Amino acid sequence: MRLTAEIWVSAYIKRLSLLEIPAFVVAKGDATAGAVLVKMNTLDGQACCYQRSFDLMSGERTWVVLSEGDESAVDTSIQKQCGFDPDLWVIEVEDREGRHLLGEDGLE
C-alpha cells in the first residue's frame, strides 16, 4: 500500500524538523496522488530540485535531479513543472550543508 502524498510530505517535514532542518510547503498538490518536488536551498544563491523517478530496468523509485544551479533558474524550472501539473507538491528545504535526507530509509 502506498502512502498518500499529504502523509508522505507531513512525515518528511517532521523528519527534517527533528534534525532542525527548516522545510516548507511552497505548493500544495493533490492530497492523495500528487507528485512531489523537493527544492534544496543551500542559502548561498544555489539550489537543486529533486523529483521521484521510476527506473524501468530495476523497478525502483529513486530521487533524481530535475534542475540545479542558480536558485532563480531552479525556481523557473519548478514553476514550469507546476504549469504542467497542477497537482504537484513543492517542498523547500533550507540547509547550508545541503542535507535533504532523501536517500534515507523510508524516504527513498
Summary of the structure (lengths in Angstrom):
residues: 108
radius of gyration: 13.3
end to end distance: 15.5
largest distance: 39.1
contacts: 294
relative contact order: 0.26
helix: 26%
strand: 33%
